[in-house]
Amino acid sequence: MSGRRYERVLVACLAVVPGPDGTVTFVRQRNGPFAGNWLLPGGGVEVGEQTRDAVVREVREETGCRMRDPLCFAVYDIIGSWPDGSPFQINMTCYLERGTHTLEAGFQGHNVDGLRQAVPAEMPLHSTDYRILSDAGVMAVPEQEIADRLHEDKLRMSTVVGRTVGSSR
């Protein structure tokens, strides 16, 4: 599936899931245009599924965490290219879980190659995560740094709807 291309705009969702001691939950992406990267957990929205239900389902499948109180804080359009140059576009709805979760020892996430809770500044973040974590109020990142990182990855990421939450700004 890592070679699968999106023929239309992919509607997806993800969540910032806080862990203990200022950590955040990350998964190593197995498929898609960002395969191999550590990302925030989430995935595609199924036909007939609301994004809130989809993010709760995806987070449970990938991390074992049962979200109880997700807050939608932003929707982004992410546009880029696969390694072969074919384009992709993702419409990403982002949630912030307002509770803290600890990963179950030995949990094997569905369709991911790794699972970790870490302080974001200590992770090899994907360029899109800088914007998302900044807007979630989890870490302060200068706007120019976000723009530079997205440019390096040849991505365009625009906020469709959003607000900054949290307190790190």
PyMOL CGO cylinders between C-alpha atoms (Angstrom):
from pymol import cmd
from pymol.cgo import CYLINDER

trace = [
    CYLINDER, 0.00, 0.00, 0.00, 2.96, 2.38, 0.38, 0.3, 1, 1, 1, 1, 1, 1,
    CYLINDER, 2.96, 2.38, 0.38, 2.85, 2.83, -3.41, 0.3, 1, 1, 1, 1, 1, 1,
    CYLINDER, 2.85, 2.83, -3.41, -0.87, 3.69, -3.44, 0.3, 1, 1, 1, 1, 1, 1,
    CYLINDER, -0.87, 3.69, -3.44, -1.69, 7.03, -4.96, 0.3, 1, 1, 1, 1, 1, 1,
    CYLINDER, -1.69, 7.03, -4.96, -4.69, 9.18, -4.10, 0.3, 1, 1, 1, 1, 1, 1,
    CYLINDER, -4.69, 9.18, -4.10, -6.86, 9.87, -7.14, 0.3, 1, 1, 1, 1, 1, 1,
    CYLINDER, -6.86, 9.87, -7.14, -8.91, 12.47, -5.28, 0.3, 1, 1, 1, 1, 1, 1,
    CYLINDER, -8.91, 12.47, -5.28, -8.46, 14.71, -2.28, 0.3, 1, 1, 1, 1, 1, 1,
    CYLINDER, -8.46, 14.71, -2.28, -8.02, 12.49, 0.80, 0.3, 1, 1, 1, 1, 1, 1,
    CYLINDER, -8.02, 12.49, 0.80, -10.19, 13.49, 3.75, 0.3, 1, 1, 1, 1, 1, 1,
    CYLINDER, -10.19, 13.49, 3.75, -8.26, 12.59, 6.90, 0.3, 1, 1, 1, 1, 1, 1,
    CYLINDER, -8.26, 12.59, 6.90, -7.99, 13.39, 10.59, 0.3, 1, 1, 1, 1, 1, 1,
    CYLINDER, -7.99, 13.39, 10.59, -5.36, 13.23, 13.30, 0.3, 1, 1, 1, 1, 1, 1,
    CYLINDER, -5.36, 13.23, 13.30, -5.01, 13.89, 16.99, 0.3, 1, 1, 1, 1, 1, 1,
    CYLINDER, -5.01, 13.89, 16.99, -2.50, 15.42, 19.33, 0.3, 1, 1, 1, 1, 1, 1,
    CYLINDER, -2.50, 15.42, 19.33, -2.67, 12.91, 22.20, 0.3, 1, 1, 1, 1, 1, 1,
    CYLINDER, -2.67, 12.91, 22.20, -0.80, 14.09, 25.32, 0.3, 1, 1, 1, 1, 1, 1,
    CYLINDER, -0.80, 14.09, 25.32, 1.14, 11.54, 27.32, 0.3, 1, 1, 1, 1, 1, 1,
    CYLINDER, 1.14, 11.54, 27.32, 2.76, 11.75, 30.74, 0.3, 1, 1, 1, 1, 1, 1,
    CYLINDER, 2.76, 11.75, 30.74, 5.36, 14.40, 31.65, 0.3, 1, 1, 1, 1, 1, 1,
    CYLINDER, 5.36, 14.40, 31.65, 4.83, 16.70, 28.66, 0.3, 1, 1, 1, 1, 1, 1,
    CYLINDER, 4.83, 16.70, 28.66, 5.07, 13.96, 26.05, 0.3, 1, 1, 1, 1, 1, 1,
    CYLINDER, 5.07, 13.96, 26.05, 2.94, 13.54, 22.94, 0.3, 1, 1, 1, 1, 1, 1,
    CYLINDER, 2.94, 13.54, 22.94, 1.98, 10.30, 21.19, 0.3, 1, 1, 1, 1, 1, 1,
    CYLINDER, 1.98, 10.30, 21.19, 3.60, 9.58, 17.80, 0.3, 1, 1, 1, 1, 1, 1,
    CYLINDER, 3.60, 9.58, 17.80, 3.34, 6.72, 15.29, 0.3, 1, 1, 1, 1, 1, 1,
    CYLINDER, 3.34, 6.72, 15.29, 5.83, 5.76, 12.58, 0.3, 1, 1, 1, 1, 1, 1,
    CYLINDER, 5.83, 5.76, 12.58, 3.83, 5.96, 9.37, 0.3, 1, 1, 1, 1, 1, 1,
    CYLINDER, 3.83, 5.96, 9.37, 3.80, 2.74, 7.32, 0.3, 1, 1, 1, 1, 1, 1,
    CYLINDER, 3.80, 2.74, 7.32, 1.91, 3.95, 4.22, 0.3, 1, 1, 1, 1, 1, 1,
    CYLINDER, 1.91, 3.95, 4.22, 1.11, 7.09, 2.32, 0.3, 1, 1, 1, 1, 1, 1,
    CYLINDER, 1.11, 7.09, 2.32, 3.21, 10.01, 1.13, 0.3, 1, 1, 1, 1, 1, 1,
    CYLINDER, 3.21, 10.01, 1.13, 4.88, 10.42, 4.54, 0.3, 1, 1, 1, 1, 1, 1,
    CYLINDER, 4.88, 10.42, 4.54, 5.72, 6.71, 5.04, 0.3, 1, 1, 1, 1, 1, 1,
    CYLINDER, 5.72, 6.71, 5.04, 8.67, 6.15, 7.37, 0.3, 1, 1, 1, 1, 1, 1,
    CYLINDER, 8.67, 6.15, 7.37, 8.14, 9.39, 9.30, 0.3, 1, 1, 1, 1, 1, 1,
    CYLINDER, 8.14, 9.39, 9.30, 7.05, 9.84, 12.90, 0.3, 1, 1, 1, 1, 1, 1,
    CYLINDER, 7.05, 9.84, 12.90, 3.63, 11.51, 12.78, 0.3, 1, 1, 1, 1, 1, 1,
    CYLINDER, 3.63, 11.51, 12.78, 0.67, 12.24, 14.99, 0.3, 1, 1, 1, 1, 1, 1,
    CYLINDER, 0.67, 12.24, 14.99, -1.83, 9.35, 14.97, 0.3, 1, 1, 1, 1, 1, 1,
    CYLINDER, -1.83, 9.35, 14.97, -4.74, 9.46, 12.56, 0.3, 1, 1, 1, 1, 1, 1,
    CYLINDER, -4.74, 9.46, 12.56, -5.90, 8.38, 9.14, 0.3, 1, 1, 1, 1, 1, 1,
    CYLINDER, -5.90, 8.38, 9.14, -8.58, 8.49, 6.50, 0.3, 1, 1, 1, 1, 1, 1,
    CYLINDER, -8.58, 8.49, 6.50, -12.22, 9.24, 7.15, 0.3, 1, 1, 1, 1, 1, 1,
    CYLINDER, -12.22, 9.24, 7.15, -14.58, 6.53, 5.87, 0.3, 1, 1, 1, 1, 1, 1,
    CYLINDER, -14.58, 6.53, 5.87, -17.67, 7.39, 3.81, 0.3, 1, 1, 1, 1, 1, 1,
    CYLINDER, -17.67, 7.39, 3.81, -20.53, 8.17, 6.20, 0.3, 1, 1, 1, 1, 1, 1,
    CYLINDER, -20.53, 8.17, 6.20, -18.18, 8.65, 9.17, 0.3, 1, 1, 1, 1, 1, 1,
    CYLINDER, -18.18, 8.65, 9.17, -17.90, 11.95, 11.02, 0.3, 1, 1, 1, 1, 1, 1,
    CYLINDER, -17.90, 11.95, 11.02, -14.33, 13.20, 11.53, 0.3, 1, 1, 1, 1, 1, 1,
    CYLINDER, -14.33, 13.20, 11.53, -14.66, 13.10, 15.33, 0.3, 1, 1, 1, 1, 1, 1,
    CYLINDER, -14.66, 13.10, 15.33, -15.67, 9.43, 15.17, 0.3, 1, 1, 1, 1, 1, 1,
    CYLINDER, -15.67, 9.43, 15.17, -12.89, 8.73, 12.67, 0.3, 1, 1, 1, 1, 1, 1,
    CYLINDER, -12.89, 8.73, 12.67, -10.17, 10.27, 14.84, 0.3, 1, 1, 1, 1, 1, 1,
    CYLINDER, -10.17, 10.27, 14.84, -11.34, 8.33, 17.90, 0.3, 1, 1, 1, 1, 1, 1,
    CYLINDER, -11.34, 8.33, 17.90, -11.28, 5.11, 15.82, 0.3, 1, 1, 1, 1, 1, 1,
    CYLINDER, -11.28, 5.11, 15.82, -7.90, 5.80, 14.19, 0.3, 1, 1, 1, 1, 1, 1,
    CYLINDER, -7.90, 5.80, 14.19, -6.20, 6.74, 17.46, 0.3, 1, 1, 1, 1, 1, 1,
    CYLINDER, -6.20, 6.74, 17.46, -7.54, 3.58, 19.11, 0.3, 1, 1, 1, 1, 1, 1,
    CYLINDER, -7.54, 3.58, 19.11, -6.38, 1.37, 16.21, 0.3, 1, 1, 1, 1, 1, 1,
    CYLINDER, -6.38, 1.37, 16.21, -2.92, 2.91, 15.99, 0.3, 1, 1, 1, 1, 1, 1,
    CYLINDER, -2.92, 2.91, 15.99, -2.11, 3.60, 19.64, 0.3, 1, 1, 1, 1, 1, 1,
    CYLINDER, -2.11, 3.60, 19.64, -4.57, 1.75, 21.86, 0.3, 1, 1, 1, 1, 1, 1,
    CYLINDER, -4.57, 1.75, 21.86, -5.56, 5.08, 23.46, 0.3, 1, 1, 1, 1, 1, 1,
    CYLINDER, -5.56, 5.08, 23.46, -9.27, 5.62, 24.01, 0.3, 1, 1, 1, 1, 1, 1,
    CYLINDER, -9.27, 5.62, 24.01, -9.87, 9.31, 23.43, 0.3, 1, 1, 1, 1, 1, 1,
    CYLINDER, -9.87, 9.31, 23.43, -12.57, 10.77, 25.66, 0.3, 1, 1, 1, 1, 1, 1,
    CYLINDER, -12.57, 10.77, 25.66, -12.60, 14.50, 24.98, 0.3, 1, 1, 1, 1, 1, 1,
    CYLINDER, -12.60, 14.50, 24.98, -11.17, 15.52, 21.58, 0.3, 1, 1, 1, 1, 1, 1,
    CYLINDER, -11.17, 15.52, 21.58, -11.35, 19.19, 20.64, 0.3, 1, 1, 1, 1, 1, 1,
    CYLINDER, -11.35, 19.19, 20.64, -11.25, 20.10, 16.93, 0.3, 1, 1, 1, 1, 1, 1,
    CYLINDER, -11.25, 20.10, 16.93, -8.82, 22.99, 16.58, 0.3, 1, 1, 1, 1, 1, 1,
    CYLINDER, -8.82, 22.99, 16.58, -7.89, 23.18, 12.89, 0.3, 1, 1, 1, 1, 1, 1,
    CYLINDER, -7.89, 23.18, 12.89, -8.46, 21.99, 9.34, 0.3, 1, 1, 1, 1, 1, 1,
    CYLINDER, -8.46, 21.99, 9.34, -5.55, 22.14, 6.89, 0.3, 1, 1, 1, 1, 1, 1,
    CYLINDER, -5.55, 22.14, 6.89, -5.05, 21.56, 3.18, 0.3, 1, 1, 1, 1, 1, 1,
    CYLINDER, -5.05, 21.56, 3.18, -1.73, 19.79, 2.56, 0.3, 1, 1, 1, 1, 1, 1,
    CYLINDER, -1.73, 19.79, 2.56, -0.53, 19.60, -1.04, 0.3, 1, 1, 1, 1, 1, 1,
    CYLINDER, -0.53, 19.60, -1.04, 2.61, 17.85, -2.22, 0.3, 1, 1, 1, 1, 1, 1,
    CYLINDER, 2.61, 17.85, -2.22, 4.02, 15.21, -4.55, 0.3, 1, 1, 1, 1, 1, 1,
    CYLINDER, 4.02, 15.21, -4.55, 4.88, 11.54, -4.26, 0.3, 1, 1, 1, 1, 1, 1,
    CYLINDER, 4.88, 11.54, -4.26, 8.52, 10.64, -4.99, 0.3, 1, 1, 1, 1, 1, 1,
    CYLINDER, 8.52, 10.64, -4.99, 7.56, 9.93, -8.63, 0.3, 1, 1, 1, 1, 1, 1,
    CYLINDER, 7.56, 9.93, -8.63, 6.17, 13.46, -8.96, 0.3, 1, 1, 1, 1, 1, 1,
    CYLINDER, 6.17, 13.46, -8.96, 2.46, 12.61, -8.97, 0.3, 1, 1, 1, 1, 1, 1,
    CYLINDER, 2.46, 12.61, -8.97, 0.47, 15.04, -6.82, 0.3, 1, 1, 1, 1, 1, 1,
    CYLINDER, 0.47, 15.04, -6.82, -1.51, 14.44, -3.65, 0.3, 1, 1, 1, 1, 1, 1,
    CYLINDER, -1.51, 14.44, -3.65, -3.80, 16.60, -1.54, 0.3, 1, 1, 1, 1, 1, 1,
    CYLINDER, -3.80, 16.60, -1.54, -4.99, 15.89, 1.99, 0.3, 1, 1, 1, 1, 1, 1,
    CYLINDER, -4.99, 15.89, 1.99, -7.76, 17.76, 3.79, 0.3, 1, 1, 1, 1, 1, 1,
    CYLINDER, -7.76, 17.76, 3.79, -6.70, 17.17, 7.43, 0.3, 1, 1, 1, 1, 1, 1,
    CYLINDER, -6.70, 17.17, 7.43, -8.98, 17.83, 10.42, 0.3, 1, 1, 1, 1, 1, 1,
    CYLINDER, -8.98, 17.83, 10.42, -6.96, 18.06, 13.64, 0.3, 1, 1, 1, 1, 1, 1,
    CYLINDER, -6.96, 18.06, 13.64, -8.04, 17.36, 17.20, 0.3, 1, 1, 1, 1, 1, 1,
    CYLINDER, -8.04, 17.36, 17.20, -6.45, 17.89, 20.59, 0.3, 1, 1, 1, 1, 1, 1,
    CYLINDER, -6.45, 17.89, 20.59, -7.28, 15.27, 23.22, 0.3, 1, 1, 1, 1, 1, 1,
    CYLINDER, -7.28, 15.27, 23.22, -7.88, 17.10, 26.48, 0.3, 1, 1, 1, 1, 1, 1,
    CYLINDER, -7.88, 17.10, 26.48, -6.93, 14.10, 28.62, 0.3, 1, 1, 1, 1, 1, 1,
    CYLINDER, -6.93, 14.10, 28.62, -3.56, 12.42, 29.15, 0.3, 1, 1, 1, 1, 1, 1,
    CYLINDER, -3.56, 12.42, 29.15, -2.91, 8.84, 27.99, 0.3, 1, 1, 1, 1, 1, 1,
    CYLINDER, -2.91, 8.84, 27.99, -0.18, 6.32, 28.74, 0.3, 1, 1, 1, 1, 1, 1,
    CYLINDER, -0.18, 6.32, 28.74, 0.58, 3.71, 26.08, 0.3, 1, 1, 1, 1, 1, 1,
    CYLINDER, 0.58, 3.71, 26.08, -0.03, 0.06, 26.95, 0.3, 1, 1, 1, 1, 1, 1,
    CYLINDER, -0.03, 0.06, 26.95, 3.22, -1.91, 27.12, 0.3, 1, 1, 1, 1, 1, 1,
    CYLINDER, 3.22, -1.91, 27.12, 3.59, -4.15, 24.07, 0.3, 1, 1, 1, 1, 1, 1,
    CYLINDER, 3.59, -4.15, 24.07, 0.65, -2.68, 22.15, 0.3, 1, 1, 1, 1, 1, 1,
    CYLINDER, 0.65, -2.68, 22.15, 1.09, -3.21, 18.40, 0.3, 1, 1, 1, 1, 1, 1,
    CYLINDER, 1.09, -3.21, 18.40, -0.60, -0.42, 16.48, 0.3, 1, 1, 1, 1, 1, 1,
    CYLINDER, -0.60, -0.42, 16.48, -2.59, -1.24, 13.36, 0.3, 1, 1, 1, 1, 1, 1,
    CYLINDER, -2.59, -1.24, 13.36, -0.84, -0.26, 10.12, 0.3, 1, 1, 1, 1, 1, 1,
    CYLINDER, -0.84, -0.26, 10.12, 2.05, 1.57, 11.85, 0.3, 1, 1, 1, 1, 1, 1,
    CYLINDER, 2.05, 1.57, 11.85, 5.70, 0.59, 12.23, 0.3, 1, 1, 1, 1, 1, 1,
    CYLINDER, 5.70, 0.59, 12.23, 6.29, 2.12, 15.64, 0.3, 1, 1, 1, 1, 1, 1,
    CYLINDER, 6.29, 2.12, 15.64, 4.67, 3.83, 18.57, 0.3, 1, 1, 1, 1, 1, 1,
    CYLINDER, 4.67, 3.83, 18.57, 6.25, 6.30, 20.98, 0.3, 1, 1, 1, 1, 1, 1,
    CYLINDER, 6.25, 6.30, 20.98, 5.46, 8.98, 23.53, 0.3, 1, 1, 1, 1, 1, 1,
    CYLINDER, 5.46, 8.98, 23.53, 8.11, 11.68, 23.59, 0.3, 1, 1, 1, 1, 1, 1,
    CYLINDER, 8.11, 11.68, 23.59, 8.66, 15.38, 24.16, 0.3, 1, 1, 1, 1, 1, 1,
    CYLINDER, 8.66, 15.38, 24.16, 8.12, 16.87, 20.67, 0.3, 1, 1, 1, 1, 1, 1,
    CYLINDER, 8.12, 16.87, 20.67, 11.40, 18.82, 20.74, 0.3, 1, 1, 1, 1, 1, 1,
    CYLINDER, 11.40, 18.82, 20.74, 13.22, 15.48, 21.12, 0.3, 1, 1, 1, 1, 1, 1,
    CYLINDER, 13.22, 15.48, 21.12, 11.53, 13.84, 18.10, 0.3, 1, 1, 1, 1, 1, 1,
    CYLINDER, 11.53, 13.84, 18.10, 12.50, 13.94, 14.42, 0.3, 1, 1, 1, 1, 1, 1,
    CYLINDER, 12.50, 13.94, 14.42, 9.28, 15.73, 13.54, 0.3, 1, 1, 1, 1, 1, 1,
    CYLINDER, 9.28, 15.73, 13.54, 7.76, 15.80, 10.08, 0.3, 1, 1, 1, 1, 1, 1,
    CYLINDER, 7.76, 15.80, 10.08, 7.42, 19.33, 8.68, 0.3, 1, 1, 1, 1, 1, 1,
    CYLINDER, 7.42, 19.33, 8.68, 3.61, 19.29, 8.95, 0.3, 1, 1, 1, 1, 1, 1,
    CYLINDER, 3.61, 19.29, 8.95, 3.81, 18.43, 12.66, 0.3, 1, 1, 1, 1, 1, 1,
    CYLINDER, 3.81, 18.43, 12.66, 5.52, 21.75, 13.44, 0.3, 1, 1, 1, 1, 1, 1,
    CYLINDER, 5.52, 21.75, 13.44, 2.45, 23.69, 12.24, 0.3, 1, 1, 1, 1, 1, 1,
    CYLINDER, 2.45, 23.69, 12.24, -0.01, 21.32, 13.94, 0.3, 1, 1, 1, 1, 1, 1,
    CYLINDER, -0.01, 21.32, 13.94, 1.79, 21.15, 17.30, 0.3, 1, 1, 1, 1, 1, 1,
    CYLINDER, 1.79, 21.15, 17.30, 2.30, 24.92, 17.28, 0.3, 1, 1, 1, 1, 1, 1,
    CYLINDER, 2.30, 24.92, 17.28, -1.39, 25.58, 16.58, 0.3, 1, 1, 1, 1, 1, 1,
    CYLINDER, -1.39, 25.58, 16.58, -2.34, 23.02, 19.26, 0.3, 1, 1, 1, 1, 1, 1,
    CYLINDER, -2.34, 23.02, 19.26, -0.32, 25.04, 21.77, 0.3, 1, 1, 1, 1, 1, 1,
    CYLINDER, -0.32, 25.04, 21.77, 1.98, 22.11, 22.49, 0.3, 1, 1, 1, 1, 1, 1,
    CYLINDER, 1.98, 22.11, 22.49, 5.19, 23.78, 21.33, 0.3, 1, 1, 1, 1, 1, 1,
    CYLINDER, 5.19, 23.78, 21.33, 6.12, 27.26, 20.18, 0.3, 1, 1, 1, 1, 1, 1,
    CYLINDER, 6.12, 27.26, 20.18, 7.63, 27.31, 16.69, 0.3, 1, 1, 1, 1, 1, 1,
    CYLINDER, 7.63, 27.31, 16.69, 8.50, 30.52, 14.82, 0.3, 1, 1, 1, 1, 1, 1,
    CYLINDER, 8.50, 30.52, 14.82, 6.42, 31.00, 11.67, 0.3, 1, 1, 1, 1, 1, 1,
    CYLINDER, 6.42, 31.00, 11.67, 9.53, 31.29, 9.49, 0.3, 1, 1, 1, 1, 1, 1,
    CYLINDER, 9.53, 31.29, 9.49, 10.84, 27.94, 10.75, 0.3, 1, 1, 1, 1, 1, 1,
    CYLINDER, 10.84, 27.94, 10.75, 7.53, 26.28, 9.90, 0.3, 1, 1, 1, 1, 1, 1,
    CYLINDER, 7.53, 26.28, 9.90, 7.56, 27.84, 6.43, 0.3, 1, 1, 1, 1, 1, 1,
    CYLINDER, 7.56, 27.84, 6.43, 11.18, 26.80, 5.83, 0.3, 1, 1, 1, 1, 1, 1,
    CYLINDER, 11.18, 26.80, 5.83, 10.56, 23.19, 6.87, 0.3, 1, 1, 1, 1, 1, 1,
    CYLINDER, 10.56, 23.19, 6.87, 7.48, 22.88, 4.66, 0.3, 1, 1, 1, 1, 1, 1,
    CYLINDER, 7.48, 22.88, 4.66, 9.41, 24.42, 1.75, 0.3, 1, 1, 1, 1, 1, 1,
    CYLINDER, 9.41, 24.42, 1.75, 12.27, 21.92, 2.23, 0.3, 1, 1, 1, 1, 1, 1,
    CYLINDER, 12.27, 21.92, 2.23, 9.74, 19.07, 1.97, 0.3, 1, 1, 1, 1, 1, 1,
    CYLINDER, 9.74, 19.07, 1.97, 8.11, 20.73, -1.06, 0.3, 1, 1, 1, 1, 1, 1,
    CYLINDER, 8.11, 20.73, -1.06, 4.76, 20.93, 0.71, 0.3, 1, 1, 1, 1, 1, 1,
    CYLINDER, 4.76, 20.93, 0.71, 2.08, 23.59, 0.76, 0.3, 1, 1, 1, 1, 1, 1,
    CYLINDER, 2.08, 23.59, 0.76, 0.06, 23.63, 3.96, 0.3, 1, 1, 1, 1, 1, 1,
    CYLINDER, 0.06, 23.63, 3.96, -2.69, 26.16, 4.48, 0.3, 1, 1, 1, 1, 1, 1,
    CYLINDER, -2.69, 26.16, 4.48, -5.07, 26.62, 7.37, 0.3, 1, 1, 1, 1, 1, 1,
    CYLINDER, -5.07, 26.62, 7.37, -8.66, 26.33, 6.18, 0.3, 1, 1, 1, 1, 1, 1,
    CYLINDER, -8.66, 26.33, 6.18, -10.20, 26.81, 9.63, 0.3, 1, 1, 1, 1, 1, 1,
    CYLINDER, -10.20, 26.81, 9.63, -8.36, 27.04, 12.90, 0.3, 1, 1, 1, 1, 1, 1,
    CYLINDER, -8.36, 27.04, 12.90, -7.43, 28.65, 16.13, 0.3, 1, 1, 1, 1, 1, 1,
    CYLINDER, -7.43, 28.65, 16.13, -4.44, 28.37, 18.40, 0.3, 1, 1, 1, 1, 1, 1,
    CYLINDER, -4.44, 28.37, 18.40, -5.18, 26.49, 21.61, 0.3, 1, 1, 1, 1, 1, 1,
    CYLINDER, -5.18, 26.49, 21.61, -3.06, 25.69, 24.64, 0.3, 1, 1, 1, 1, 1, 1,
    CYLINDER, -3.06, 25.69, 24.64, -0.46, 27.86, 26.30, 0.3, 1, 1, 1, 1, 1, 1,
    CYLINDER, -0.46, 27.86, 26.30, 3.00, 27.50, 24.75, 0.3, 1, 1, 1, 1, 1, 1,
    CYLINDER, 3.00, 27.50, 24.75, 2.72, 30.63, 22.58, 0.3, 1, 1, 1, 1, 1, 1,
]
cmd.load_cgo(trace, "trace")
